[in-house]
Amino acid sequence: MKSGFTDGFRDPQPLELGWKHLFQVLWRDIFTLIKANVCFFLFCIPCVTIPAAFTGLHGICIDIIRGKSVKVVAAYREALRTMFLPSLGAFAALSLLTSLGIYGAVFYYHWSSGVMRILLLLPSAVAVVALLMFPYCFGMLACVALPLHKVLKNSFLLVFLNLRFSICCGVLVTAMTLLQLKFWLRAVPLLLTCGVSITVYIAAYLALFGIQSYILTQKL
């Protein structure tokens, strides 16, 4: 299950991840995140490049957490060049699992009654786990040299091995996403400047707690 960084980076003074450090990095690199947010929308054209753009954005967030200098446009180009197919495969697999889980939950809700509605818990759990796998999956695609099937397997395991942060990540990211969607007319300036990048940054940071503990062969 263990694997090293794709760039062989090793910091002589490993980072101690924590809430204080999360906000320090956010404050320090807010302009990098703004640039990454703007470029994200550009690299999402055409739509088929969206998964690779998400991988690139995760890679940018992980690099700023690690204290590396980041060239935003180059990071997106590299993600499109090297991670287009793995990103597309990961996005398709997780989206399919999420869709099947939601469809199953709706099906059992409408076509069962009473105690039989307990059956909707299983597809609901599938959808939730698939959603919680997204940050781990794209985080590993961005920074760890592993084939796609191992990335998906490790993402599934990390949801449970890193359960506290998985739940925290899911709640925060879902809340941030729903707020931006609900107030999208007022939030358009935020969405275009840093809404997506800050949401991904929070998800990537919390996912790194698990990736660092169970996947990486060296500390951040």
N, C-alpha and C positions, 0 to 999 in steps of 0.2 A: 504493500500500500504506500510505502514511503517513496518520495521522489524529490529531486532537487529543482531549484529554479532553472528556467531555460537559459538564463544569461550567466549562470554560474556566480551570481552576486553573493558575496559574503561580507557582512559588516562586522568589524572587529568588536564593536559594541552593540550587540543585538538590541532591537527595540523592545520596550516593554509596552505592549498594547494595553490600552485602558481608556476610560471615558475622557480623562483630562487630555490625553494625547490625541484622541479623536478630534476634539474641538480645537486644540492647538494647530493641528495639521489643516483643518478646515479653514481656520482664520488665516494661516500662513499662505495657503495655496488657493484662495478663493478666486483669484484672477485666472489661474490655470484651469480651474473647474469651469469658469465662465467661457473661456476659449474652447474648452473641450465640449461644452454644451452646444455652442454655436456650430462647431464643426461636426458634431454628432448628427444634427439635422441635415447637413450637407451630404454626409456620407451615407445617409439613409435613402438617398436617391440613386438608383431605383429601390423599391421596397425590398427586393431580394437581398440587399446588402445590410438590412437591419440587424440580423444576428451577428454578423461580423463587426458591425459598428458597436454593438453592445459589448462584444469581446474587447474591442479596442478601448472603449470607455472604462471597462473593468481594469484593463492593463494600466491605463493612465492613473486611475485611482490607487491601484496597488503600488505603482511606482512612487507617487507622491507620499504615500504612507511610509514607504521605505526610505524616503529622503533623497530619492534620485532626481536628477534634472530630467525634465520631460519635454520632448518635442511632439506637440500634440498632433499635428498633421502627419508627421512621419509615423507616429504610433498607429493612427488609423490606417494608413497605407499598408503598414506591415501586417496588421490584422486582416485586411482584405486580401493581401497577397498570400499569406501562409495559413490563415485560419478560416477562410471562407466556407469550405465544405464541412469541417468539424463543427463550426458555429451553427451552420444551417441544419446539420443533423441533430445537434443537441436541442436547438430551438424547436425543431419539428417533433422530436421524441417527447419533450416535456410538455409542449402544447397539446399533443395528442393525448397524453395521460391526463392532463388537466381537463380537457374537453370531455373525455370519456367519463371521468369522475363526476363532473358537473351534470352531464347527461344522465348518468345512472342515478344520481341523487334526485334529480327532477322526476325521472321515470318512477322510482319507487315512492316518491312523495305523492304523485297523482294517482298511481295505480295500486296503492296498498292503503290499508286503514288499520287503526288500532295499533296493536303490538307489532304487527308486520312492518310498520314504518321504521322499525329499528334496522331494517335491511339497508336503509339509505345511509347508514353510518359508514359502511365499507367504501362505497364510491366517493363519499364525501372525504374520507381519510385519504384516498388515492389522490384526489384533487389538491388537498392541502399539502401533502408530502411533495407532490410534483412542483407546486408553487415554491415551497421552501427549498427545493433543490436548485432553483435558478441561480442564486448568488454563488453557491459553491461551484456549480458547473461552469459558469462563465469566468469565475475567478480562477479556477484551475486551468481552463483553456488559455487564459491570458498569461499565466506565469509558470505553469508546471508542464514538463515534457512527459505527457501520458497520452496513450491512444484514447479515442472517444469512448469506447466501451468501459474502460477503467475509470474515466472521468465520471461517467454516469453512475457506475457502481459506487465509487467513492462518495459522490454527491448524496446518493441515497443513504449510505451509512452515516455520513456526517450529520444529516438531519437529526439522527437519534443520538449519536455520540456527542454532539455539540448542542443538545436539545435546548438548553437554557437560552443560548444565543440565537438558535434557529427561531424559536418562538418570538424573542425580542425583535429580531430582524424582520420576521413576517409581520408583526404588529406595526412596527414603525414604518416600514416600506408601504404596507397596505394603507395605513392612515395618510401618509404623505401623498400617495398616488390618488386616493379617493378625494382628498381635499382639493388637489389641483384639478381633478376632473370636474368636481362639483362646482367649483368657482372658476371654471376655465376662462370665462370672459374677463374677469378681473385678474386672473392669474397668467394671462398670455405673456406679459412682459417677464414674469418670473420663469415661465416655461421656456421661453426663448433664450434667457440668459443663464439660468443655473438650476432650474427646477429638476430636470432629468439628471444632471451630473451630480447634484447633491444627494438625490435619492439613491443613485447607484453607489455613490461614495459611502453612504451609511451602510448599504447592503454589503458592499465589498469589505468594509472594515469589520463588521460583525462576523462575516463569513471567515475572515482571516484567523479569528480565534481558533476555529476548528481546523482550518487548513494548516496553520502553523503547528498545532499540537499533534495532528494525526497523519499529515501528508508529507510535509517538508522534512528533508534530511538535515537542514541547518536552520537556525533561528533567523528571523527577519533582521 
